């Protein structure tokens, strides 16, 4: 959702989907989703879990989501549980 501003950041993140784990960087984030820097594309529609320490709220976050777009530069993730994602700030 682009109605909320995205917060620019460089947060290390561990992404898990199917049997794969990928370590990357969240480059921007809000309560609805995040942009994760990658060097490969991932299948859109895929469920994904993001695990990271959030410097904005000073807490560790484990959030599930769905890959809503993908390129060789990054993926867009829409968070599933917006009630938990609101604790990003």
N, C-alpha and C positions, 0 to 999 in steps of 0.2 A: 504494500500500500504506500503510494508516494505522497499521500496527503500529509503524513507526518514527516518532518525533516529527518534525514539520515545524519547520524553522527559519524564524522570521518575518524578513523582510528587505524591502528595496526595491532590487532589482538591475535596472538597465536591461538590456533584452534585445532582440535582433533575432530575430524569428520569420520563418521562411521555409516556405512550403508552396505547391505548384503553382507558379504564376508570381507569387505575391503575397509581399510583405514587409511586416511589421508591427512597429513599434517599440513596446514596452510595458515593463511592470515585473513582475518576478517578486516576488510578495508572500509566498510561502512555498515551501520546497524541502526535499527529502530525497534520498537516493540512489535512490529509486524514481520520483520525479516532482516536478512543480512546479505551482503555481497562478499563472497569468499574468493580470494585470489587463488587460482590454480594454474597449472601448466598443461592441463589436459581437459577435455570436455567430459561431462558425465551425462548419463541418460536423464532427460527431463521426465517428470512425473515420479521419479524415484524417491522413496522415503529416505530421510537422512537424519542423523543425530549429531548435534554440535556440542562439544564439551570445551569450555574455556573459562579462564578467570576474567571476570568483568571488572575493569578498573573504574567504571562509572558508578557501580553499586558496591564495589569492594567485596564481591562474593563470587564463588564458583557457580557456573551455570551449566546445566545439561538440558538442552532443548531439542525437541524433535521437530522436524519440518519436512517439507517437500521441495525438491529441486524444480523451480518454475521456469528457469531458462539456463542455458549452458553455452559456453564458448571455450576456446582453448585458453582464454585469459582468466576465466572465472565462472562462478555459478551464482545464481540468485536463489536464495532459500526463503520460503514463506513458512513462518513458524506455525505449528499446529495448535499448541496450547497457549492462546493469547493471555489467559489469566496468569500463567507462570511467566510469560515473556514480558509482562508489564513491569516486572521487577528488574528489568535491565537498568532502569534509572533509579 
